[in-house]
Amino acid sequence: MGRLSLLVTVVLLAGGEAQAEDRTRRESVALTVYNENFALVKDVRVLDLARGSAEVRVDDVAAAIDPTSVHFAALDHPGAVMVLEQNYTYDLADADRLMTRYLNRPVTVTLTEKGGEKQGVLLSYDGGALVLKTGAAASIVNRAQVRNVDLGEVPGGLVAKPALVWRLASEQNGPERVELSYLTDNVTWHAEYVAVVNAGDDGLTLNGWVSLDNRSGASYENAKLKLVAGDVHRVQREIMLTKGVVAQSVGAEEGSQFRERSFFEYHLYSLDRPATVADRETKQLALFPSASVKAKKTYTYDYRQTLTKVATRLEFENSKENGLGMALPAGKVRVYKEDADQALEFVGEDQIDHTPRDEPVRLFLGDAFDIVAERKQTTQKLVSSRSRELSYSVDLRNHKDTSVQARVIEHVYGDWTITEHSHEFVKKDAQTVEFLVTLPANGSVTVTYTVRTKY
């Protein structure tokens, strides 16, 4: 598709009058990003004020800003500067917006390859064609054949970039530092982890990364960056979406590290250096240094999950003694292991939730190939009009050359009592029991039990 050029002299008007220029100077910016697709921007600017009432324009605000969340504070002379009126201008002068403004108005279309010019009233347009009306006739012009479109005078109200326009009342003359803070949508982050399991499956090396995605319509240079992990409640509202293709870039630097601490009912991660978060960019940052962690591989059979498969998991403690101890934000964990050729191979992945310190992490990596299970009900007996006994057996077969331990999870309901059992069990809750079984190499074990239920 050919590029549609708009040959116009851009004179931006608001309500027919020229808007005030942005005469502010940014001193610093801080960005706090939540993992629910929004962020808090704290922008410190220097204004050149005169005593009395004046209009001040602030450019470079996010296109996805929530204008109702804006907070203004004078830092040098609190209380001496007051916002009387605030306007958010976001009718941007891009090609599609200009074309929309020229519907039912005369335009001149210049065609490629000596195709000359076409003049007419613009009836409609889309990604493929323009529809022009000339007298009583109409013609369709393929956009691939369009070199440029002359629109003439630009209508009022269009702006080059989103901006806040304030009407201020000031008791001060000269420069004043002010803080502009607001919420914006379309900025989010998530954690990702890479784990490499050792040869004995009893330890792993864990690396954490943060992926930060900015589609807010603004860039934040040398920002003080913080990330908030947790489930923050927000009242739903209509969200303004920005347009454009997202550019991918990796911004990880050696030695990058976040400091983590509790904050209200959430956890806050502060980057120990400034970072530039550009618009339409995905940036990756190291969450913590590589950690060596003790882990164990476990096998679990739960008939409610699958009839014959035995689940394989890696488990470790998120504790300081185990090489971790930072509250881990929710994210995907990808697990690798070296094969006999010392090449890393992918062995599975799982999604973890926000995990506090000193809590276990359990990763489901897939079903065991060499361990199978078979469960069946063997007997049923009516003990009385309100009681019955059911017997079950679970056959576990291990085709590995080494012995392993496996958990057998059974679910029972009502007022129950296990009257007979082949292996010791633990009552996990009112409806769950767990048998821990050692399976010999290339051997099998059968777990049997009888449960009496009253109802």
PESULFEN-V392235 format. One record per residue. RES is the residue in three letters. SS is DSSP state (helix for helix, strand for strand, loop for the rest). Layout:
res:RES ss:SS
res:RES ss:SS
This chain:
res:MET ss:loop
res:GLY ss:loop
res:ARG ss:loop
res:LEU ss:loop
res:SER ss:strand
res:LEU ss:strand
res:LEU ss:loop
res:VAL ss:loop
res:THR ss:loop
res:VAL ss:loop
res:VAL ss:loop
res:LEU ss:loop
res:LEU ss:strand
res:ALA ss:strand
res:GLY ss:loop
res:GLY ss:loop
res:GLU ss:strand
res:ALA ss:strand
res:GLN ss:loop
res:ALA ss:loop
res:GLU ss:loop
res:ASP ss:loop
res:ARG ss:loop
res:THR ss:loop
res:ARG ss:strand
res:ARG ss:strand
res:GLU ss:strand
res:SER ss:strand
res:VAL ss:strand
res:ALA ss:strand
res:LEU ss:strand
res:THR ss:strand
res:VAL ss:strand
res:TYR ss:strand
res:ASN ss:loop
res:GLU ss:loop
res:ASN ss:loop
res:PHE ss:strand
res:ALA ss:strand
res:LEU ss:strand
res:VAL ss:strand
res:LYS ss:strand
res:ASP ss:strand
res:VAL ss:strand
res:ARG ss:strand
res:VAL ss:strand
res:LEU ss:strand
res:ASP ss:strand
res:LEU ss:strand
res:ALA ss:loop
res:ARG ss:loop
res:GLY ss:strand
res:SER ss:strand
res:ALA ss:strand
res:GLU ss:strand
res:VAL ss:strand
res:ARG ss:strand
res:VAL ss:strand
res:ASP ss:strand
res:ASP ss:loop
res:VAL ss:loop
res:ALA ss:loop
res:ALA ss:loop
res:ALA ss:loop
res:ILE ss:strand
res:ASP ss:loop
res:PRO ss:helix
res:THR ss:helix
res:SER ss:helix
res:VAL ss:loop
res:HIS ss:strand
res:PHE ss:strand
res:ALA ss:strand
res:ALA ss:strand
res:LEU ss:loop
res:ASP ss:loop
res:HIS ss:loop
res:PRO ss:loop
res:GLY ss:loop
res:ALA ss:loop
res:VAL ss:strand
res:MET ss:strand
res:VAL ss:strand
res:LEU ss:strand
res:GLU ss:strand
res:GLN ss:strand
res:ASN ss:strand
res:TYR ss:strand
res:THR ss:strand
res:TYR ss:loop
res:ASP ss:loop
res:LEU ss:strand
res:ALA ss:loop
res:ASP ss:loop
res:ALA ss:helix
res:ASP ss:helix
res:ARG ss:helix
res:LEU ss:helix
res:MET ss:helix
res:THR ss:helix
res:ARG ss:helix
res:TYR ss:loop
res:LEU ss:loop
res:ASN ss:loop
res:ARG ss:loop
res:PRO ss:strand
res:VAL ss:strand
res:THR ss:strand
res:VAL ss:strand
res:THR ss:strand
res:LEU ss:strand
res:THR ss:loop
res:GLU ss:loop
res:LYS ss:loop
res:GLY ss:loop
res:GLY ss:loop
res:GLU ss:strand
res:LYS ss:strand
res:GLN ss:strand
res:GLY ss:strand
res:VAL ss:strand
res:LEU ss:strand
res:LEU ss:strand
res:SER ss:strand
res:TYR ss:strand
res:ASP ss:loop
res:GLY ss:loop
res:GLY ss:loop
res:ALA ss:strand
res:LEU ss:strand
res:VAL ss:strand
res:LEU ss:strand
res:LYS ss:strand
res:THR ss:strand
res:GLY ss:loop
res:ALA ss:loop
res:ALA ss:strand
res:ALA ss:strand
res:SER ss:strand
res:ILE ss:strand
res:VAL ss:strand
res:ASN ss:strand
res:ARG ss:helix
res:ALA ss:helix
res:GLN ss:helix
res:VAL ss:strand
res:ARG ss:strand
res:ASN ss:strand
res:VAL ss:strand
res:ASP ss:strand
res:LEU ss:loop
res:GLY ss:loop
res:GLU ss:loop
res:VAL ss:loop
res:PRO ss:loop
res:GLY ss:loop
res:GLY ss:loop
res:LEU ss:loop
res:VAL ss:strand
res:ALA ss:loop
res:LYS ss:loop
res:PRO ss:loop
res:ALA ss:strand
res:LEU ss:strand
res:VAL ss:strand
res:TRP ss:strand
res:ARG ss:strand
res:LEU ss:strand
res:ALA ss:strand
res:SER ss:strand
res:GLU ss:loop
res:GLN ss:loop
res:ASN ss:loop
res:GLY ss:strand
res:PRO ss:strand
res:GLU ss:strand
res:ARG ss:strand
res:VAL ss:strand
res:GLU ss:strand
res:LEU ss:strand
res:SER ss:strand
res:TYR ss:strand
res:LEU ss:strand
res:THR ss:strand
res:ASP ss:strand
res:ASN ss:loop
res:VAL ss:strand
res:THR ss:strand
res:TRP ss:strand
res:HIS ss:strand
res:ALA ss:strand
res:GLU ss:strand
res:TYR ss:strand
res:VAL ss:strand
res:ALA ss:strand
res:VAL ss:strand
res:VAL ss:strand
res:ASN ss:loop
res:ALA ss:loop
res:GLY ss:loop
res:ASP ss:loop
res:ASP ss:loop
res:GLY ss:strand
res:LEU ss:strand
res:THR ss:strand
res:LEU ss:strand
res:ASN ss:strand
res:GLY ss:strand
res:TRP ss:strand
res:VAL ss:strand
res:SER ss:strand
res:LEU ss:strand
res:ASP ss:strand
res:ASN ss:strand
res:ARG ss:loop
res:SER ss:loop
res:GLY ss:loop
res:ALA ss:loop
res:SER ss:loop
res:TYR ss:strand
res:GLU ss:strand
res:ASN ss:strand
res:ALA ss:strand
res:LYS ss:strand
res:LEU ss:strand
res:LYS ss:strand
res:LEU ss:strand
res:VAL ss:strand
res:ALA ss:strand
res:GLY ss:loop
res:ASP ss:loop
res:VAL ss:loop
res:HIS ss:loop
res:ARG ss:loop
res:VAL ss:loop
res:GLN ss:loop
res:ARG ss:loop
res:GLU ss:loop
res:ILE ss:loop
res:MET ss:loop
res:LEU ss:loop
res:THR ss:loop
res:LYS ss:loop
res:GLY ss:loop
res:VAL ss:loop
res:VAL ss:loop
res:ALA ss:strand
res:GLN ss:strand
res:SER ss:loop
res:VAL ss:loop
res:GLY ss:loop
res:ALA ss:loop
res:GLU ss:loop
res:GLU ss:loop
res:GLY ss:loop
res:SER ss:loop
res:GLN ss:loop
res:PHE ss:strand
res:ARG ss:strand
res:GLU ss:strand
res:ARG ss:strand
res:SER ss:strand
res:PHE ss:strand
res:PHE ss:loop
res:GLU ss:loop
res:TYR ss:strand
res:HIS ss:strand
res:LEU ss:strand
res:TYR ss:strand
res:SER ss:strand
res:LEU ss:strand
res:ASP ss:loop
res:ARG ss:loop
res:PRO ss:loop
res:ALA ss:strand
res:THR ss:strand
res:VAL ss:strand
res:ALA ss:loop
res:ASP ss:loop
res:ARG ss:loop
res:GLU ss:strand
res:THR ss:strand
res:LYS ss:strand
res:GLN ss:strand
res:LEU ss:strand
res:ALA ss:strand
res:LEU ss:strand
res:PHE ss:strand
res:PRO ss:strand
res:SER ss:strand
res:ALA ss:strand
res:SER ss:strand
res:VAL ss:strand
res:LYS ss:strand
res:ALA ss:loop
res:LYS ss:strand
res:LYS ss:strand
res:THR ss:strand
res:TYR ss:strand
res:THR ss:strand
res:TYR ss:strand
res:ASP ss:strand
res:TYR ss:loop
res:ARG ss:loop
res:GLN ss:loop
res:THR ss:loop
res:LEU ss:loop
res:THR ss:loop
res:LYS ss:strand
res:VAL ss:strand
res:ALA ss:strand
res:THR ss:strand
res:ARG ss:strand
res:LEU ss:strand
res:GLU ss:strand
res:PHE ss:strand
res:GLU ss:strand
res:ASN ss:loop
res:SER ss:loop
res:LYS ss:helix
res:GLU ss:helix
res:ASN ss:helix
res:GLY ss:loop
res:LEU ss:loop
res:GLY ss:loop
res:MET ss:loop
res:ALA ss:loop
res:LEU ss:strand
res:PRO ss:loop
res:ALA ss:loop
res:GLY ss:strand
res:LYS ss:strand
res:VAL ss:strand
res:ARG ss:strand
res:VAL ss:strand
res:TYR ss:strand
res:LYS ss:strand
res:GLU ss:strand
res:ASP ss:loop
res:ALA ss:loop
res:ASP ss:loop
res:GLN ss:loop
res:ALA ss:loop
res:LEU ss:strand
res:GLU ss:strand
res:PHE ss:strand
res:VAL ss:strand
res:GLY ss:strand
res:GLU ss:strand
res:ASP ss:strand
res:GLN ss:strand
res:ILE ss:strand
res:ASP ss:loop
res:HIS ss:loop
res:THR ss:strand
res:PRO ss:loop
res:ARG ss:loop
res:ASP ss:loop
res:GLU ss:loop
res:PRO ss:strand
res:VAL ss:strand
res:ARG ss:strand
res:LEU ss:strand
res:PHE ss:strand
res:LEU ss:strand
res:GLY ss:strand
res:ASP ss:strand
res:ALA ss:strand
res:PHE ss:strand
res:ASP ss:strand
res:ILE ss:strand
res:VAL ss:strand
res:ALA ss:strand
res:GLU ss:strand
res:ARG ss:strand
res:LYS ss:strand
res:GLN ss:strand
res:THR ss:strand
res:THR ss:strand
res:GLN ss:strand
res:LYS ss:strand
res:LEU ss:strand
res:VAL ss:strand
res:SER ss:strand
res:SER ss:loop
res:ARG ss:loop
res:SER ss:strand
res:ARG ss:strand
res:GLU ss:strand
res:LEU ss:strand
res:SER ss:strand
res:TYR ss:strand
res:SER ss:strand
res:VAL ss:strand
res:ASP ss:strand
res:LEU ss:strand
res:ARG ss:strand
res:ASN ss:strand
res:HIS ss:loop
res:LYS ss:loop
res:ASP ss:loop
res:THR ss:loop
res:SER ss:loop
res:VAL ss:strand
res:GLN ss:strand
res:ALA ss:strand
res:ARG ss:strand
res:VAL ss:strand
res:ILE ss:strand
res:GLU ss:strand
res:HIS ss:strand
res:VAL ss:loop
res:TYR ss:loop
res:GLY ss:loop
res:ASP ss:strand
res:TRP ss:strand
res:THR ss:strand
res:ILE ss:strand
res:THR ss:strand
res:GLU ss:strand
res:HIS ss:strand
res:SER ss:loop
res:HIS ss:loop
res:GLU ss:loop
res:PHE ss:strand
res:VAL ss:strand
res:LYS ss:strand
res:LYS ss:strand
res:ASP ss:strand
res:ALA ss:loop
res:GLN ss:loop
res:THR ss:strand
res:VAL ss:strand
res:GLU ss:strand
res:PHE ss:strand
res:LEU ss:strand
res:VAL ss:strand
res:THR ss:strand
res:LEU ss:strand
res:PRO ss:loop
res:ALA ss:loop
res:ASN ss:loop
res:GLY ss:loop
res:SER ss:strand
res:VAL ss:strand
res:THR ss:strand
res:VAL ss:strand
res:THR ss:strand
res:TYR ss:strand
res:THR ss:strand
res:VAL ss:strand
res:ARG ss:strand
res:THR ss:strand
res:LYS ss:strand
res:TYR ss:loop
